[in-house]
Amino acid sequence: METLALIESLDRDGQPRQILRVMQWPVRIGRAIDCDLVLDDPHVAAHHATLQMHEDGLHVVPATTVNGVRLGAAAIAPGSTAPLPASRTLTLGATTLRVRLASDALAPEQRFVDLHKHERRHAVTLSVLIALAALLQGFDQWLTTIPGTPSYAQVWTYIVAPVGLVLWCVAWAIGSMLFQHRFAFWPHLRVALTWLLLGVVTEIVASQLAFALSLPAIDKLGRIAFVVFMAMMLWHHMGLLLPKMRRTFGIAISSGVIVMGGLLMVARWVQQEPLVGDLYLGTISLPAVRVARPVSVDSFVKAAAPLEKTLSHWAKPGDDDEDEPESDED
């Protein structure tokens, strides 16, 4: 007999785990042994639904059940007849079914991607990123280490960041193992290193430009760019995990950054802090790279004069008295 259709029971990754060849219509679906398609799902009734072929296409007829039949987010009333959508997927209980008709056009053959070759092709890029990250970490430690610090403390400080990065990528690789069935540690490491380095280098360059031009706004833009790069890193991690939901993750991450950034700025405004960055520009750099002309002491004092009124308003009366030590007579 000619095969009219295939009914596939899909797992959580959308892969077929059970296939029924349809030789004739209608097709009865349920847990009962006399059904054409027997499902091992406790949320499916003995006789749950029937698929019928009409002149205008395939229809589903749900029986009177507890969990019913859903076409996407729409529930189908028992006893009614509903045409299957173009995707021809329906949900019975906790089981998703997909119907493929013999007349359906097949998608073109896709090129096979050898993941191991793909990762080896990016080995040079990954090695360069690791070397740059190591040099940047060493340079930062050289700037911030206090003279006389024990060697074991310097070594511990140097390995904390790499160990944290490895654990971060291992966690994402475990997620890839669950959803993509492969331990994608190296792709996640490449994503993390790329966006971390972009964020850190952008922040450093912005702070140096702010110092050279005496424009603190550039430093603030650098910090905003760092947050954007971290959001992009998270988006790419999620894209490796669930490629089909990249757009959804992009919208969710963007909304989260906007909402959390707005709440943080409101909190800083309430606490009388700058909305972005620190109150003062504290970048250490070489005087030779400074382009802005120096400001005289008189000009600086004159520009800071309006702060006196604000500081006097927020100062608590009696603070000086509380700070004075108690006399011997008291």
C-alpha positions in Angstrom: 0.0 0.0 0.0 1.1 3.5 -0.7 2.3 5.6 2.3 0.0 8.6 2.6 1.8 10.4 5.5 4.1 10.1 8.4 3.1 11.0 11.9 6.2 11.7 14.1 6.3 12.0 17.9 8.9 14.7 18.7 11.2 15.0 21.7 12.0 18.2 23.4 14.7 19.0 20.8 12.2 18.6 18.0 13.7 15.3 16.8 11.4 12.3 15.9 11.4 9.5 18.5 8.4 7.5 17.2 7.2 7.3 13.6 3.9 5.9 12.2 3.4 5.3 8.5 -0.2 6.2 7.5 -1.7 3.9 4.9 -5.3 5.1 5.2 -7.4 7.8 6.9 -8.7 8.4 9.5 -6.0 7.8 12.1 -7.0 7.3 15.8 -4.6 8.5 18.4 -4.5 7.5 22.1 -3.1 5.1 24.7 -5.5 2.3 24.0 -4.1 -0.7 22.1 -6.8 -0.5 19.4 -5.6 3.0 18.3 -3.6 3.4 15.1 -1.0 5.5 16.9 -0.4 4.4 20.5 1.3 7.0 22.7 3.0 6.2 26.0 1.9 9.4 27.7 -0.1 9.4 31.0 -1.6 12.8 30.0 -3.2 11.3 26.9 -6.6 9.6 27.1 -7.3 6.1 25.8 -8.9 7.5 22.7 -7.7 11.1 22.6 -8.2 12.4 19.0 -8.7 11.5 15.4 -7.0 12.8 12.2 -9.3 12.9 9.2 -8.5 14.0 5.6 -11.1 16.4 4.1 -11.3 18.1 0.8 -9.6 21.2 2.1 -6.9 19.4 4.0 -6.1 17.5 7.2 -8.3 18.0 10.2 -8.1 17.0 13.9 -11.2 15.9 15.9 -10.5 15.9 19.6 -12.4 13.5 21.9 -13.7 14.5 25.3 -10.5 14.4 27.4 -9.0 16.2 30.4 -6.1 17.8 28.7 -7.5 18.2 25.2 -5.7 19.0 22.0 -3.7 22.2 21.3 -2.7 23.7 17.9 0.1 26.0 19.1 -1.5 28.1 21.9 -5.1 27.5 20.8 -7.1 24.7 22.5 -9.6 22.8 20.3 -13.0 22.1 21.7 -13.9 18.4 22.1 -16.1 17.1 19.2 -15.2 20.0 16.9 -13.1 19.8 13.8 -10.1 22.1 13.2 -7.8 22.2 10.2 -4.1 21.6 11.0 -1.8 24.6 10.4 0.8 24.8 7.8 3.4 23.3 10.2 1.0 20.4 10.9 2.0 20.1 14.5 -0.4 19.4 17.4 0.0 18.7 21.1 -1.8 15.9 22.9 -1.2 16.0 26.7 2.6 16.3 26.9 3.3 14.9 23.4 3.9 16.9 20.3 3.1 15.3 17.0 4.1 16.4 13.5 2.3 15.2 10.3 4.2 15.0 7.0 2.1 14.3 3.9 3.5 12.5 0.9 2.6 15.5 -1.2 4.7 17.9 0.9 7.8 19.4 -0.8 11.1 18.5 0.9 13.5 21.2 2.0 16.8 21.3 0.1 19.7 19.3 1.3 21.8 21.1 3.9 25.5 21.2 3.9 27.1 19.1 6.6 29.2 21.0 9.1 32.0 19.1 10.7 32.1 20.7 14.2 35.6 19.5 14.9 37.0 21.0 11.7 35.1 24.2 12.4 36.7 24.4 15.9 40.2 23.6 14.6 39.7 26.4 12.0 39.3 28.8 14.8 42.2 27.5 16.9 44.5 30.3 15.8 41.9 33.0 16.7 41.3 31.3 20.0 45.1 31.1 20.7 45.5 34.8 20.0 42.6 35.7 22.2 44.0 33.6 25.1 47.4 35.3 24.7 45.9 38.8 24.6 43.8 38.0 27.7 46.9 36.6 29.5 48.9 39.8 28.7 46.1 42.1 29.7 45.7 40.3 33.0 49.5 40.4 33.7 49.6 44.1 32.8 46.7 44.9 35.1 48.3 42.9 38.0 51.6 44.7 37.4 49.8 48.1 37.8 47.7 47.2 40.8 50.0 45.0 42.9 51.4 46.6 46.0 55.2 46.4 46.3 56.2 43.7 48.8 53.1 41.5 48.2 54.0 37.8 48.6 54.5 35.8 45.4 51.8 33.3 46.3 49.3 36.1 46.6 50.3 37.4 43.2 50.0 34.0 41.6 46.6 33.5 43.2 45.4 36.9 41.9 46.6 36.0 38.4 44.8 32.6 38.2 41.5 33.7 39.8 40.2 35.3 36.5 41.2 32.4 34.2 39.7 29.8 36.6 36.5 31.8 36.8 36.4 32.1 33.0 36.9 28.3 32.6 34.2 27.5 35.0 31.9 30.0 33.2 32.5 28.3 29.9 32.2 24.8 31.4 28.7 25.7 32.7 27.7 26.9 29.2 29.2 23.7 27.7 27.1 21.5 30.0 24.1 23.4 28.8 25.1 22.7 25.2 25.4 19.1 26.1 21.8 19.1 27.4 20.3 20.9 24.4 22.7 20.4 21.5 24.2 17.0 22.5 27.8 18.2 22.3 30.2 19.6 24.9 30.9 22.9 23.1 33.5 24.3 25.5 35.8 25.9 22.9 33.1 27.8 21.0 31.8 29.2 24.3 35.4 30.1 25.4 35.9 31.9 22.0 32.7 33.9 22.6 33.6 34.8 26.1 37.2 35.9 25.3 36.1 37.9 22.2 33.5 40.0 24.0 35.4 40.3 27.3 38.4 41.6 25.5 36.4 44.0 23.4 34.7 45.3 26.5 37.9 45.7 28.6 39.9 47.3 25.8 37.1 49.7 24.9 36.8 50.7 28.6 40.6 51.3 28.8 40.8 53.3 25.6 37.8 55.4 26.6 39.4 56.2 30.0 42.7 57.2 28.3 40.9 59.4 25.8 38.9 61.0 28.6 42.2 61.8 30.4 43.9 63.1 27.3 41.0 65.3 26.2 39.7 66.1 29.7 36.3 64.9 28.8 34.8 62.6 31.5 31.8 61.9 29.2 34.1 59.6 27.1 34.8 57.5 30.2 31.1 57.2 30.9 30.5 56.1 27.3 33.2 53.5 27.7 31.5 52.0 30.7 28.1 51.9 28.8 29.9 50.2 25.9 31.3 47.6 28.4 27.8 46.7 29.6 26.6 46.4 25.9 29.5 44.1 25.1 28.7 41.9 28.1 25.1 41.7 27.0 26.3 40.7 23.5 28.4 38.0 25.1 25.4 36.6 26.9 23.3 36.7 23.7 26.0 34.7 21.8 26.2 32.2 24.6 22.4 31.7 24.4 22.6 31.5 20.6 25.0 28.6 20.8 22.7 26.9 23.3 19.4 27.4 21.5 20.0 28.8 17.9 16.3 28.8 17.0 15.6 31.3 19.9 18.3 33.9 19.2 15.7 36.6 18.4 13.7 35.9 21.6 16.9 35.9 23.7 18.0 39.2 22.0 14.7 40.9 22.9 14.8 39.6 26.5 18.4 40.6 27.1 18.0 44.0 25.6 14.9 44.6 27.7 16.7 43.4 30.8 19.7 45.8 30.2 17.3 48.7 29.6 15.2 48.0 32.7 18.1 47.2 35.1 20.1 50.2 33.7 17.2 52.5 34.3 16.6 51.2 37.9 20.3 51.6 38.6 20.4 55.2 37.4 17.3 56.0 39.5 19.0 54.6 42.5 22.2 56.6 41.9 20.1 59.7 41.3 18.4 59.2 44.7 21.7 58.8 46.4 23.1 62.0 44.8 25.6 60.0 42.7 26.5 60.5 39.0 24.1 58.5 36.8 27.1 56.7 35.1 30.6 56.3 36.4 32.4 57.9 39.3 32.2 61.5 40.6 35.8 62.1 39.6 37.9 60.9 36.7 40.6 58.7 38.3 42.6 57.5 35.3 46.4 57.1 35.7 48.2 57.9 32.5 51.4 59.5 31.1 51.3 63.3 31.1 52.7 63.3 27.6 49.4 61.9 26.2 47.4 64.7 27.6 46.1 67.0 24.9 43.7 69.3 26.9 45.2 72.5 28.2 45.8 72.7 32.0 43.3 74.6 34.1 44.6 77.3 36.4 43.8 77.1 40.1 41.7 80.2 40.0 39.6 78.8 37.2 39.1 75.6 39.0 38.0 77.3 42.2 35.6 79.5 40.3 34.1 76.5 38.5 33.7 74.6 41.8 32.0 77.6 43.6 28.5 76.5 42.7 29.1 73.2 44.7 29.3 75.1 47.9 25.5 75.8 48.1 24.7 72.2 47.3 27.1 70.8 49.8 25.9 73.2 52.5 22.3 72.1 51.8 23.1 68.4 52.3 25.5 68.8 55.2 24.0 67.7 58.5 24.0 70.3 61.2 26.1 69.3 64.2 28.4 66.9 62.3 31.5 68.9 63.4 30.4 68.7 67.0 30.0 64.9 66.9 33.4 64.4 65.4 35.1 66.4 68.3 36.8 64.3 70.9 35.3 64.4 74.4 37.1 66.6 76.9 38.6 65.3 80.1 36.0 67.2 82.1 33.2 65.2 80.4 
